[in-house]
Amino acid sequence: MAATVQIEQVTGPAGAKVYTVKDQATRTRYYTADESGSSLTTNPIPIPTVDSGVSGSYWATHCINVTVGPSTYIKDLKWYVTMTSSSIGEDWDLGTGGDMFIGISSASIALARSITQGFSANKYDQAEGVEGSFGYFISTNHDYYISCSAPLSGGMTSTADFNSLANAFMVQSGQVVGAAGTGRSYFMATQILVASGAIQGDKADKTATFVYSEV
């Protein structure tokens, strides 16, 4: 029998994590707050008024939760996001330097596609910043990624390199759960940066996809 898997967004402090199921009706939205709501209008990401300035959302943490286990195993959890231009930043007119970024633990894109880039639940780090103004960058404040040895770009990179199944980001390589096993995968973190010159307004939805091997 096929496993049952749901996507979850993780918010709240490490000792009291909140897991919110995400699907077509409860999509992820990026805020300048640690918030999992799908359609709130509070705490948007401001456009910097200083030339070459960049402002970030709070990072968003996601995982999958296996609620009905597979016959043998689920392994090699990957993630990618589709775009119509060369980057989400271009698709969404986020200004020069604005884009969707992802936490990365390896020193190259090639490695990020083949070995684990996510982190275990005990390495979860709640998103922080100045609520309503900006979020702290993954590359300078996420405890897991800043602890990695010489990660690419200091610990976060554009999602432009992970825009299809063929070049998907490896969240967790190897087994996620075994036969009839349930539980959550490793976590991953993404963040939106908005630069001066960005075009204000709601942006068109993007589809991010988790894929894995199941036996």
C-alpha angles and dihedrals in degrees: 000000000000118000123249114232132178132190116235136190115216122215138157132054121324093253095050107032118182117213115203119188113235125205139134091298098043103041127176116261124187119234140167087251137063092262133142099192116129101214111019118141095203124098100018120178109267121225109240114244094204116090110257090008120145128200125192136211118230106273117260120224122208140176140161123252118209105211098171114035129234125249093250113352149319114227145164102035111201136179136202138167126213124230136175098215131037093286144002087251090062094042091052099037092238095162130248106323094015117121147117110284133193133204111254128189101185131076097239143035090239091059091045088061095051112032133046115288099168129083136233122257092258089060093054113134120196114235114251141176137118104315112239092011113057145327125236115256120257090227095058105028114024103105095214099047096043088053093057119104110257099326119189113279091357095298108319135065140175118283087225089097092057101053103126143028090260092062101027124158114254107233095173126000120203126019120352096179133354134223111331087348124148134193144089130306127227115292129245132198131217132179139188120227119197120198134199109277093040119143113246123234146064114313130223115267119264126207118232116186134201115205132181143165117257130189 
